[in-house]
């Protein structure tokens, strides 16, 4: 069973289901948690490449990234 939640950073309800992952940008030594568009766990794997999908209106904040989408590679 899945339950939605209100994102405390945006005040908006997150769609269910949702997935998040620890993202490591190319050249970075650390990771940060963020949402993924893909919600099927069978289509995800460690080390998979992803691409940021940005909000239409940006504020210069990490939350300008709506989610990451998986890419081939």
mmCIF file of the N, C-alpha and C atoms, coordinates in Angstrom:
data_MODEL
# 
_entry.id   MODEL 
# 
loop_
_atom_site.group_PDB 
_atom_site.id 
_atom_site.type_symbol 
_atom_site.label_atom_id 
_atom_site.label_alt_id 
_atom_site.label_comp_id 
_atom_site.label_asym_id 
_atom_site.label_entity_id 
_atom_site.label_seq_id 
_atom_site.pdbx_PDB_ins_code 
_atom_site.Cartn_x 
_atom_site.Cartn_y 
_atom_site.Cartn_z 
_atom_site.occupancy 
_atom_site.B_iso_or_equiv 
_atom_site.pdbx_formal_charge 
_atom_site.auth_seq_id 
_atom_site.auth_comp_id 
_atom_site.auth_asym_id 
_atom_site.auth_atom_id 
_atom_site.pdbx_PDB_model_num 
ATOM 1   N N  . UNK A 1 1  ? 0.848  -1.171 0.000   1.00 0.00 ? 1  UNK A N  1 
ATOM 2   C CA . UNK A 1 1  ? 0.000  0.000  0.000   1.00 0.00 ? 1  UNK A CA 1 
ATOM 3   C C  . UNK A 1 1  ? 0.895  1.235  0.000   1.00 0.00 ? 1  UNK A C  1 
ATOM 4   N N  . UNK A 1 2  ? 0.561  2.221  -0.803  1.00 0.00 ? 2  UNK A N  1 
ATOM 5   C CA . UNK A 1 2  ? 1.323  3.464  -0.892  1.00 0.00 ? 2  UNK A CA 1 
ATOM 6   C C  . UNK A 1 2  ? 0.519  4.613  -0.322  1.00 0.00 ? 2  UNK A C  1 
ATOM 7   N N  . UNK A 1 3  ? 1.208  5.495  0.324   1.00 0.00 ? 3  UNK A N  1 
ATOM 8   C CA . UNK A 1 3  ? 0.581  6.693  0.868   1.00 0.00 ? 3  UNK A CA 1 
ATOM 9   C C  . UNK A 1 3  ? 1.293  7.911  0.321   1.00 0.00 ? 3  UNK A C  1 
ATOM 10  N N  . UNK A 1 4  ? 0.535  8.898  -0.120  1.00 0.00 ? 4  UNK A N  1 
ATOM 11  C CA . UNK A 1 4  ? 1.112  10.146 -0.573  1.00 0.00 ? 4  UNK A CA 1 
ATOM 12  C C  . UNK A 1 4  ? 1.587  10.955 0.620   1.00 0.00 ? 4  UNK A C  1 
ATOM 13  N N  . UNK A 1 5  ? 2.371  11.962 0.364   1.00 0.00 ? 5  UNK A N  1 
ATOM 14  C CA . UNK A 1 5  ? 2.801  12.854 1.426   1.00 0.00 ? 5  UNK A CA 1 
ATOM 15  C C  . UNK A 1 5  ? 2.984  14.252 0.855   1.00 0.00 ? 5  UNK A C  1 
ATOM 16  N N  . UNK A 1 6  ? 2.907  15.224 1.715   1.00 0.00 ? 6  UNK A N  1 
ATOM 17  C CA . UNK A 1 6  ? 3.142  16.601 1.315   1.00 0.00 ? 6  UNK A CA 1 
ATOM 18  C C  . UNK A 1 6  ? 4.636  16.866 1.468   1.00 0.00 ? 6  UNK A C  1 
ATOM 19  N N  . UNK A 1 7  ? 5.264  17.266 0.376   1.00 0.00 ? 7  UNK A N  1 
ATOM 20  C CA . UNK A 1 7  ? 6.690  17.562 0.382   1.00 0.00 ? 7  UNK A CA 1 
ATOM 21  C C  . UNK A 1 7  ? 6.910  18.812 1.234   1.00 0.00 ? 7  UNK A C  1 
ATOM 22  N N  . UNK A 1 8  ? 7.678  18.724 2.317   1.00 0.00 ? 8  UNK A N  1 
ATOM 23  C CA . UNK A 1 8  ? 7.860  19.878 3.191   1.00 0.00 ? 8  UNK A CA 1 
ATOM 24  C C  . UNK A 1 8  ? 8.613  21.034 2.539   1.00 0.00 ? 8  UNK A C  1 
ATOM 25  N N  . UNK A 1 9  ? 9.376  20.735 1.483   1.00 0.00 ? 9  UNK A N  1 
ATOM 26  C CA . UNK A 1 9  ? 10.124 21.796 0.804   1.00 0.00 ? 9  UNK A CA 1 
ATOM 27  C C  . UNK A 1 9  ? 9.259  22.605 -0.150  1.00 0.00 ? 9  UNK A C  1 
ATOM 28  N N  . UNK A 1 10 ? 8.227  21.962 -0.728  1.00 0.00 ? 10 UNK A N  1 
ATOM 29  C CA . UNK A 1 10 ? 7.413  22.647 -1.740  1.00 0.00 ? 10 UNK A CA 1 
ATOM 30  C C  . UNK A 1 10 ? 5.977  22.890 -1.291  1.00 0.00 ? 10 UNK A C  1 
ATOM 31  N N  . UNK A 1 11 ? 5.517  22.122 -0.303  1.00 0.00 ? 11 UNK A N  1 
ATOM 32  C CA . UNK A 1 11 ? 4.127  22.236 0.126   1.00 0.00 ? 11 UNK A CA 1 
ATOM 33  C C  . UNK A 1 11 ? 3.155  21.530 -0.806  1.00 0.00 ? 11 UNK A C  1 
ATOM 34  N N  . UNK A 1 12 ? 3.687  20.833 -1.824  1.00 0.00 ? 12 UNK A N  1 
ATOM 35  C CA . UNK A 1 12 ? 2.847  20.125 -2.794  1.00 0.00 ? 12 UNK A CA 1 
ATOM 36  C C  . UNK A 1 12 ? 2.827  18.639 -2.469  1.00 0.00 ? 12 UNK A C  1 
ATOM 37  N N  . UNK A 1 13 ? 1.692  18.006 -2.740  1.00 0.00 ? 13 UNK A N  1 
ATOM 38  C CA . UNK A 1 13 ? 1.592  16.567 -2.528  1.00 0.00 ? 13 UNK A CA 1 
ATOM 39  C C  . UNK A 1 13 ? 2.368  15.844 -3.619  1.00 0.00 ? 13 UNK A C  1 
ATOM 40  N N  . UNK A 1 14 ? 3.185  14.864 -3.217  1.00 0.00 ? 14 UNK A N  1 
ATOM 41  C CA . UNK A 1 14 ? 3.939  14.073 -4.176  1.00 0.00 ? 14 UNK A CA 1 
ATOM 42  C C  . UNK A 1 14 ? 3.017  13.018 -4.771  1.00 0.00 ? 14 UNK A C  1 
ATOM 43  N N  . UNK A 1 15 ? 3.100  12.794 -6.081  1.00 0.00 ? 15 UNK A N  1 
ATOM 44  C CA . UNK A 1 15 ? 2.295  11.733 -6.689  1.00 0.00 ? 15 UNK A CA 1 
ATOM 45  C C  . UNK A 1 15 ? 2.775  10.358 -6.217  1.00 0.00 ? 15 UNK A C  1 
ATOM 46  N N  . UNK A 1 16 ? 1.859  9.431  -6.142  1.00 0.00 ? 16 UNK A N  1 
ATOM 47  C CA . UNK A 1 16 ? 2.163  8.061  -5.725  1.00 0.00 ? 16 UNK A CA 1 
ATOM 48  C C  . UNK A 1 16 ? 1.989  7.163  -6.927  1.00 0.00 ? 16 UNK A C  1 
ATOM 49  N N  . UNK A 1 17 ? 2.833  6.221  -7.217  1.00 0.00 ? 17 UNK A N  1 
ATOM 50  C CA . UNK A 1 17 ? 4.026  5.922  -6.440  1.00 0.00 ? 17 UNK A CA 1 
ATOM 51  C C  . UNK A 1 17 ? 5.155  6.889  -6.782  1.00 0.00 ? 17 UNK A C  1 
ATOM 52  N N  . UNK A 1 18 ? 6.164  6.910  -5.946  1.00 0.00 ? 18 UNK A N  1 
ATOM 53  C CA . UNK A 1 18 ? 7.339  7.738  -6.194  1.00 0.00 ? 18 UNK A CA 1 
ATOM 54  C C  . UNK A 1 18 ? 8.578  6.923  -5.864  1.00 0.00 ? 18 UNK A C  1 
ATOM 55  N N  . UNK A 1 19 ? 9.695  7.326  -6.416  1.00 0.00 ? 19 UNK A N  1 
ATOM 56  C CA . UNK A 1 19 ? 10.959 6.644  -6.199  1.00 0.00 ? 19 UNK A CA 1 
ATOM 57  C C  . UNK A 1 19 ? 12.020 7.704  -5.975  1.00 0.00 ? 19 UNK A C  1 
ATOM 58  N N  . UNK A 1 20 ? 12.949 7.427  -5.116  1.00 0.00 ? 20 UNK A N  1 
ATOM 59  C CA . UNK A 1 20 ? 14.088 8.318  -4.982  1.00 0.00 ? 20 UNK A CA 1 
ATOM 60  C C  . UNK A 1 20 ? 15.358 7.488  -4.988  1.00 0.00 ? 20 UNK A C  1 
ATOM 61  N N  . UNK A 1 21 ? 16.457 8.187  -5.257  1.00 0.00 ? 21 UNK A N  1 
ATOM 62  C CA . UNK A 1 21 ? 17.753 7.514  -5.322  1.00 0.00 ? 21 UNK A CA 1 
ATOM 63  C C  . UNK A 1 21 ? 18.810 8.487  -4.824  1.00 0.00 ? 21 UNK A C  1 
ATOM 64  N N  . UNK A 1 22 ? 19.974 7.955  -4.517  1.00 0.00 ? 22 UNK A N  1 
ATOM 65  C CA . UNK A 1 22 ? 21.111 8.805  -4.197  1.00 0.00 ? 22 UNK A CA 1 
ATOM 66  C C  . UNK A 1 22 ? 21.841 9.080  -5.503  1.00 0.00 ? 22 UNK A C  1 
ATOM 67  N N  . UNK A 1 23 ? 21.892 10.349 -5.867  1.00 0.00 ? 23 UNK A N  1 
ATOM 68  C CA . UNK A 1 23 ? 22.448 10.790 -7.146  1.00 0.00 ? 23 UNK A CA 1 
ATOM 69  C C  . UNK A 1 23 ? 23.895 11.225 -6.945  1.00 0.00 ? 23 UNK A C  1 
ATOM 70  N N  . UNK A 1 24 ? 24.789 10.747 -7.809  1.00 0.00 ? 24 UNK A N  1 
ATOM 71  C CA . UNK A 1 24 ? 26.172 11.214 -7.805  1.00 0.00 ? 24 UNK A CA 1 
ATOM 72  C C  . UNK A 1 24 ? 26.453 11.829 -9.164  1.00 0.00 ? 24 UNK A C  1 
ATOM 73  N N  . UNK A 1 25 ? 26.703 13.130 -9.169  1.00 0.00 ? 25 UNK A N  1 
ATOM 74  C CA . UNK A 1 25 ? 26.995 13.836 -10.417 1.00 0.00 ? 25 UNK A CA 1 
ATOM 75  C C  . UNK A 1 25 ? 28.387 13.474 -10.907 1.00 0.00 ? 25 UNK A C  1 
ATOM 76  N N  . UNK A 1 26 ? 28.588 13.496 -12.215 1.00 0.00 ? 26 UNK A N  1 
ATOM 77  C CA . UNK A 1 26 ? 29.899 13.205 -12.792 1.00 0.00 ? 26 UNK A CA 1 
ATOM 78  C C  . UNK A 1 26 ? 30.953 14.103 -12.153 1.00 0.00 ? 26 UNK A C  1 
ATOM 79  N N  . UNK A 1 27 ? 32.043 13.505 -11.693 1.00 0.00 ? 27 UNK A N  1 
ATOM 80  C CA . UNK A 1 27 ? 33.149 14.250 -11.107 1.00 0.00 ? 27 UNK A CA 1 
ATOM 81  C C  . UNK A 1 27 ? 32.979 14.561 -9.622  1.00 0.00 ? 27 UNK A C  1 
ATOM 82  N N  . UNK A 1 28 ? 31.830 14.263 -9.054  1.00 0.00 ? 28 UNK A N  1 
ATOM 83  C CA . UNK A 1 28 ? 31.580 14.564 -7.641  1.00 0.00 ? 28 UNK A CA 1 
ATOM 84  C C  . UNK A 1 28 ? 31.998 13.378 -6.772  1.00 0.00 ? 28 UNK A C  1 
ATOM 85  N N  . UNK A 1 29 ? 32.355 13.666 -5.537  1.00 0.00 ? 29 UNK A N  1 
ATOM 86  C CA . UNK A 1 29 ? 32.731 12.616 -4.606  1.00 0.00 ? 29 UNK A CA 1 
ATOM 87  C C  . UNK A 1 29 ? 31.641 12.289 -3.608  1.00 0.00 ? 29 UNK A C  1 
ATOM 88  N N  . UNK A 1 30 ? 30.535 12.996 -3.687  1.00 0.00 ? 30 UNK A N  1 
ATOM 89  C CA . UNK A 1 30 ? 29.437 12.756 -2.747  1.00 0.00 ? 30 UNK A CA 1 
ATOM 90  C C  . UNK A 1 30 ? 28.132 12.577 -3.511  1.00 0.00 ? 30 UNK A C  1 
ATOM 91  N N  . UNK A 1 31 ? 27.115 12.131 -2.787  1.00 0.00 ? 31 UNK A N  1 
ATOM 92  C CA . UNK A 1 31 ? 25.792 11.878 -3.387  1.00 0.00 ? 31 UNK A CA 1 
ATOM 93  C C  . UNK A 1 31 ? 24.736 12.665 -2.624  1.00 0.00 ? 31 UNK A C  1 
ATOM 94  N N  . UNK A 1 32 ? 23.573 12.850 -3.256  1.00 0.00 ? 32 UNK A N  1 
ATOM 95  C CA . UNK A 1 32 ? 22.444 13.484 -2.590  1.00 0.00 ? 32 UNK A CA 1 
ATOM 96  C C  . UNK A 1 32 ? 21.162 12.774 -2.997  1.00 0.00 ? 32 UNK A C  1 
ATOM 97  N N  . UNK A 1 33 ? 20.181 12.718 -2.083  1.00 0.00 ? 33 UNK A N  1 
ATOM 98  C CA . UNK A 1 33 ? 18.923 12.041 -2.418  1.00 0.00 ? 33 UNK A CA 1 
ATOM 99  C C  . UNK A 1 33 ? 18.019 12.937 -3.254  1.00 0.00 ? 33 UNK A C  1 
ATOM 100 N N  . UNK A 1 34 ? 17.353 12.338 -4.232  1.00 0.00 ? 34 UNK A N  1 
ATOM 101 C CA . UNK A 1 34 ? 16.385 13.080 -5.049  1.00 0.00 ? 34 UNK A CA 1 
ATOM 102 C C  . UNK A 1 34 ? 15.417 12.087 -5.680  1.00 0.00 ? 34 UNK A C  1 
ATOM 103 N N  . UNK A 1 35 ? 14.346 12.611 -6.236  1.00 0.00 ? 35 UNK A N  1 
ATOM 104 C CA . UNK A 1 35 ? 13.300 11.778 -6.834  1.00 0.00 ? 35 UNK A CA 1 
ATOM 105 C C  . UNK A 1 35 ? 13.676 11.329 -8.235  1.00 0.00 ? 35 UNK A C  1 
ATOM 106 N N  . UNK A 1 36 ? 13.191 10.142 -8.606  1.00 0.00 ? 36 UNK A N  1 
ATOM 107 C CA . UNK A 1 36 ? 13.318 9.611  -9.962  1.00 0.00 ? 36 UNK A CA 1 
ATOM 108 C C  . UNK A 1 36 ? 11.941 9.582  -10.598 1.00 0.00 ? 36 UNK A C  1 
ATOM 109 N N  . UNK A 1 37 ? 11.901 9.716  -11.921 1.00 0.00 ? 37 UNK A N  1 
ATOM 110 C CA . UNK A 1 37 ? 10.629 9.587  -12.627 1.00 0.00 ? 37 UNK A CA 1 
ATOM 111 C C  . UNK A 1 37 ? 10.213 8.122  -12.714 1.00 0.00 ? 37 UNK A C  1 
ATOM 112 N N  . UNK A 1 38 ? 11.183 7.238  -12.940 1.00 0.00 ? 38 UNK A N  1 
ATOM 113 C CA . UNK A 1 38 ? 10.894 5.807  -13.076 1.00 0.00 ? 38 UNK A CA 1 
ATOM 114 C C  . UNK A 1 38 ? 10.445 5.249  -11.727 1.00 0.00 ? 38 UNK A C  1 
ATOM 115 N N  . UNK A 1 39 ? 9.318  4.551  -11.713 1.00 0.00 ? 39 UNK A N  1 
ATOM 116 C CA . UNK A 1 39 ? 8.803  3.989  -10.467 1.00 0.00 ? 39 UNK A CA 1 
ATOM 117 C C  . UNK A 1 39 ? 8.824  2.462  -10.442 1.00 0.00 ? 39 UNK A C  1 
ATOM 118 N N  . UNK A 1 40 ? 9.245  1.839  -11.533 1.00 0.00 ? 40 UNK A N  1 
ATOM 119 C CA . UNK A 1 40 ? 9.313  0.377  -11.594 1.00 0.00 ? 40 UNK A CA 1 
ATOM 120 C C  . UNK A 1 40 ? 10.709 -0.064 -11.136 1.00 0.00 ? 40 UNK A C  1 
ATOM 121 N N  . UNK A 1 41 ? 10.834 -0.661 -9.945  1.00 0.00 ? 41 UNK A N  1 
ATOM 122 C CA . UNK A 1 41 ? 12.150 -1.053 -9.440  1.00 0.00 ? 41 UNK A CA 1 
ATOM 123 C C  . UNK A 1 41 ? 12.900 -2.023 -10.350 1.00 0.00 ? 41 UNK A C  1 
ATOM 124 N N  . UNK A 1 42 ? 12.188 -2.815 -11.142 1.00 0.00 ? 42 UNK A N  1 
ATOM 125 C CA . UNK A 1 42 ? 12.860 -3.774 -12.027 1.00 0.00 ? 42 UNK A CA 1 
ATOM 126 C C  . UNK A 1 42 ? 13.601 -3.075 -13.163 1.00 0.00 ? 42 UNK A C  1 
ATOM 127 N N  . UNK A 1 43 ? 13.304 -1.809 -13.385 1.00 0.00 ? 43 UNK A N  1 
ATOM 128 C CA . UNK A 1 43 ? 13.970 -1.048 -14.453 1.00 0.00 ? 43 UNK A CA 1 
ATOM 129 C C  . UNK A 1 43 ? 15.115 -0.188 -13.924 1.00 0.00 ? 43 UNK A C  1 
ATOM 130 N N  . UNK A 1 44 ? 15.426 -0.325 -12.636 1.00 0.00 ? 44 UNK A N  1 
ATOM 131 C CA . UNK A 1 44 ? 16.472 0.484  -12.008 1.00 0.00 ? 44 UNK A CA 1 
ATOM 132 C C  . UNK A 1 44 ? 17.628 -0.396 -11.568 1.00 0.00 ? 44 UNK A C  1 
ATOM 133 N N  . UNK A 1 45 ? 18.841 0.176  -11.590 1.00 0.00 ? 45 UNK A N  1 
ATOM 134 C CA . UNK A 1 45 ? 20.004 -0.537 -11.097 1.00 0.00 ? 45 UNK A CA 1 
ATOM 135 C C  . UNK A 1 45 ? 21.024 0.472  -10.573 1.00 0.00 ? 45 UNK A C  1 
ATOM 136 N N  . UNK A 1 46 ? 21.868 0.028  -9.679  1.00 0.00 ? 46 UNK A N  1 
ATOM 137 C CA . UNK A 1 46 ? 22.928 0.868  -9.134  1.00 0.00 ? 46 UNK A CA 1 
ATOM 138 C C  . UNK A 1 46 ? 23.877 1.254  -10.265 1.00 0.00 ? 46 UNK A C  1 
ATOM 139 N N  . UNK A 1 47 ? 24.261 2.509  -10.314 1.00 0.00 ? 47 UNK A N  1 
ATOM 140 C CA . UNK A 1 47 ? 25.193 2.990  -11.331 1.00 0.00 ? 47 UNK A CA 1 
ATOM 141 C C  . UNK A 1 47 ? 24.527 3.467  -12.608 1.00 0.00 ? 47 UNK A C  1 
ATOM 142 N N  . UNK A 1 48 ? 23.212 3.372  -12.674 1.00 0.00 ? 48 UNK A N  1 
ATOM 143 C CA . UNK A 1 48 ? 22.468 3.797  -13.862 1.00 0.00 ? 48 UNK A CA 1 
ATOM 144 C C  . UNK A 1 48 ? 22.640 5.302  -14.081 1.00 0.00 ? 48 UNK A C  1 
ATOM 145 N N  . UNK A 1 49 ? 22.749 5.704  -15.332 1.00 0.00 ? 49 UNK A N  1 
ATOM 146 C CA . UNK A 1 49 ? 22.891 7.130  -15.646 1.00 0.00 ? 49 UNK A CA 1 
ATOM 147 C C  . UNK A 1 49 ? 21.516 7.782  -15.646 1.00 0.00 ? 49 UNK A C  1 
ATOM 148 N N  . UNK A 1 50 ? 21.488 9.011  -15.155 1.00 0.00 ? 50 UNK A N  1 
ATOM 149 C CA . UNK A 1 50 ? 20.247 9.776  -15.076 1.00 0.00 ? 50 UNK A CA 1 
ATOM 150 C C  . UNK A 1 50 ? 20.488 11.192 -15.576 1.00 0.00 ? 50 UNK A C  1 
ATOM 151 N N  . UNK A 1 51 ? 19.400 11.884 -15.861 1.00 0.00 ? 51 UNK A N  1 
ATOM 152 C CA . UNK A 1 51 ? 19.471 13.270 -16.342 1.00 0.00 ? 51 UNK A CA 1 
ATOM 153 C C  . UNK A 1 51 ? 18.440 14.090 -15.575 1.00 0.00 ? 51 UNK A C  1 
ATOM 154 N N  . UNK A 1 52 ? 18.836 15.279 -15.161 1.00 0.00 ? 52 UNK A N  1 
ATOM 155 C CA . UNK A 1 52 ? 17.942 16.156 -14.409 1.00 0.00 ? 52 UNK A CA 1 
ATOM 156 C C  . UNK A 1 52 ? 16.834 16.696 -15.301 1.00 0.00 ? 52 UNK A C  1 
ATOM 157 N N  . UNK A 1 53 ? 15.627 16.767 -14.763 1.00 0.00 ? 53 UNK A N  1 
ATOM 158 C CA . UNK A 1 53 ? 14.479 17.404 -15.403 1.00 0.00 ? 53 UNK A CA 1 
ATOM 159 C C  . UNK A 1 53 ? 14.122 18.591 -14.508 1.00 0.00 ? 53 UNK A C  1 
ATOM 160 N N  . UNK A 1 54 ? 14.207 19.792 -15.072 1.00 0.00 ? 54 UNK A N  1 
ATOM 161 C CA . UNK A 1 54 ? 14.057 21.016 -14.285 1.00 0.00 ? 54 UNK A CA 1 
ATOM 162 C C  . UNK A 1 54 ? 12.630 21.558 -14.303 1.00 0.00 ? 54 UNK A C  1 
ATOM 163 N N  . UNK A 1 55 ? 12.295 22.285 -13.233 1.00 0.00 ? 55 UNK A N  1 
ATOM 164 C CA . UNK A 1 55 ? 11.037 23.022 -13.162 1.00 0.00 ? 55 UNK A CA 1 
ATOM 165 C C  . UNK A 1 55 ? 11.060 24.127 -14.219 1.00 0.00 ? 55 UNK A C  1 
ATOM 166 N N  . UNK A 1 56 ? 9.895  24.569 -14.662 1.00 0.00 ? 56 UNK A N  1 
ATOM 167 C CA . UNK A 1 56 ? 9.828  25.650 -15.651 1.00 0.00 ? 56 UNK A CA 1 
ATOM 168 C C  . UNK A 1 56 ? 10.346 26.951 -15.062 1.00 0.00 ? 56 UNK A C  1 
ATOM 169 N N  . UNK A 1 57 ? 9.958  27.239 -13.830 1.00 0.00 ? 57 UNK A N  1 
ATOM 170 C CA . UNK A 1 57 ? 10.439 28.442 -13.153 1.00 0.00 ? 57 UNK A CA 1 
ATOM 171 C C  . UNK A 1 57 ? 11.503 28.040 -12.150 1.00 0.00 ? 57 UNK A C  1 
ATOM 172 N N  . UNK A 1 58 ? 12.701 28.622 -12.300 1.00 0.00 ? 58 UNK A N  1 
ATOM 173 C CA . UNK A 1 58 ? 13.818 28.258 -11.434 1.00 0.00 ? 58 UNK A CA 1 
ATOM 174 C C  . UNK A 1 58 ? 14.107 29.365 -10.426 1.00 0.00 ? 58 UNK A C  1 
ATOM 175 N N  . UNK A 1 59 ? 14.584 28.940 -9.257  1.00 0.00 ? 59 UNK A N  1 
ATOM 176 C CA . UNK A 1 59 ? 14.884 29.885 -8.182  1.00 0.00 ? 59 UNK A CA 1 
ATOM 177 C C  . UNK A 1 59 ? 16.346 29.802 -7.741  1.00 0.00 ? 59 UNK A C  1 
ATOM 178 N N  . UNK A 1 60 ? 17.146 29.002 -8.436  1.00 0.00 ? 60 UNK A N  1 
ATOM 179 C CA . UNK A 1 60 ? 18.542 28.837 -8.045  1.00 0.00 ? 60 UNK A CA 1 
ATOM 180 C C  . UNK A 1 60 ? 18.700 27.947 -6.822  1.00 0.00 ? 60 UNK A C  1 
ATOM 181 N N  . UNK A 1 61 ? 17.868 26.932 -6.727  1.00 0.00 ? 61 UNK A N  1 
ATOM 182 C CA . UNK A 1 61 ? 17.825 26.047 -5.570  1.00 0.00 ? 61 UNK A CA 1 
ATOM 183 C C  . UNK A 1 61 ? 17.821 24.600 -6.064  1.00 0.00 ? 61 UNK A C  1 
ATOM 184 N N  . UNK A 1 62 ? 18.245 23.677 -5.209  1.00 0.00 ? 62 UNK A N  1 
ATOM 185 C CA . UNK A 1 62 ? 18.254 22.258 -5.581  1.00 0.00 ? 62 UNK A CA 1 
ATOM 186 C C  . UNK A 1 62 ? 16.868 21.787 -6.013  1.00 0.00 ? 62 UNK A C  1 
ATOM 187 N N  . UNK A 1 63 ? 15.826 22.396 -5.452  1.00 0.00 ? 63 UNK A N  1 
ATOM 188 C CA . UNK A 1 63 ? 14.458 21.994 -5.812  1.00 0.00 ? 63 UNK A CA 1 
ATOM 189 C C  . UNK A 1 63 ? 14.042 22.479 -7.197  1.00 0.00 ? 63 UNK A C  1 
ATOM 190 N N  . UNK A 1 64 ? 14.935 23.186 -7.885  1.00 0.00 ? 64 UNK A N  1 
ATOM 191 C CA . UNK A 1 64 ? 14.676 23.508 -9.296  1.00 0.00 ? 64 UNK A CA 1 
ATOM 192 C C  . UNK A 1 64 ? 14.665 22.226 -10.128 1.00 0.00 ? 64 UNK A C  1 
ATOM 193 N N  . UNK A 1 65 ? 15.286 21.173 -9.600  1.00 0.00 ? 65 UNK A N  1 
ATOM 194 C CA . UNK A 1 65 ? 15.257 19.867 -10.266 1.00 0.00 ? 65 UNK A CA 1 
ATOM 195 C C  . UNK A 1 65 ? 13.969 19.175 -9.841  1.00 0.00 ? 65 UNK A C  1 
ATOM 196 N N  . UNK A 1 66 ? 13.062 18.976 -10.779 1.00 0.00 ? 66 UNK A N  1 
ATOM 197 C CA . UNK A 1 66 ? 11.781 18.297 -10.504 1.00 0.00 ? 66 UNK A CA 1 
ATOM 198 C C  . UNK A 1 66 ? 12.029 16.846 -10.137 1.00 0.00 ? 66 UNK A C  1 
ATOM 199 N N  . UNK A 1 67 ? 12.842 16.162 -10.961 1.00 0.00 ? 67 UNK A N  1 
ATOM 200 C CA . UNK A 1 67 ? 13.218 14.774 -10.735 1.00 0.00 ? 67 UNK A CA 1 
ATOM 201 C C  . UNK A 1 67 ? 14.336 14.438 -11.707 1.00 0.00 ? 67 UNK A C  1 
ATOM 202 N N  . UNK A 1 68 ? 14.847 13.244 -11.613 1.00 0.00 ? 68 UNK A N  1 
ATOM 203 C CA . UNK A 1 68 ? 15.820 12.728 -12.569 1.00 0.00 ? 68 UNK A CA 1 
ATOM 204 C C  . UNK A 1 68 ? 15.147 11.631 -13.371 1.00 0.00 ? 68 UNK A C  1 
ATOM 205 N N  . UNK A 1 69 ? 15.472 11.588 -14.658 1.00 0.00 ? 69 UNK A N  1 
ATOM 206 C CA . UNK A 1 69 ? 14.952 10.518 -15.506 1.00 0.00 ? 69 UNK A CA 1 
ATOM 207 C C  . UNK A 1 69 ? 16.115 9.626  -15.889 1.00 0.00 ? 69 UNK A C  1 
ATOM 208 N N  . UNK A 1 70 ? 15.840 8.350  -16.061 1.00 0.00 ? 70 UNK A N  1 
ATOM 209 C CA . UNK A 1 70 ? 16.876 7.413  -16.453 1.00 0.00 ? 70 UNK A CA 1 
ATOM 210 C C  . UNK A 1 70 ? 17.200 7.589  -17.937 1.00 0.00 ? 70 UNK A C  1 
ATOM 211 N N  . UNK A 1 71 ? 18.459 7.369  -18.268 1.00 0.00 ? 71 UNK A N  1 
ATOM 212 C CA . UNK A 1 71 ? 18.887 7.459  -19.672 1.00 0.00 ? 71 UNK A CA 1 
ATOM 213 C C  . UNK A 1 71 ? 19.706 6.210  -19.998 1.00 0.00 ? 71 UNK A C  1 
ATOM 214 N N  . UNK A 1 72 ? 19.753 5.882  -21.258 1.00 0.00 ? 72 UNK A N  1 
ATOM 215 C CA . UNK A 1 72 ? 20.543 4.729  -21.697 1.00 0.00 ? 72 UNK A CA 1 
ATOM 216 C C  . UNK A 1 72 ? 22.011 5.078  -21.586 1.00 0.00 ? 72 UNK A C  1 
ATOM 217 N N  . UNK A 1 73 ? 22.819 4.095  -21.371 1.00 0.00 ? 73 UNK A N  1 
ATOM 218 C CA . UNK A 1 73 ? 24.248 4.373  -21.325 1.00 0.00 ? 73 UNK A CA 1 
ATOM 219 C C  . UNK A 1 73 ? 24.937 3.477  -20.463 1.00 0.00 ? 73 UNK A C  1 
# 
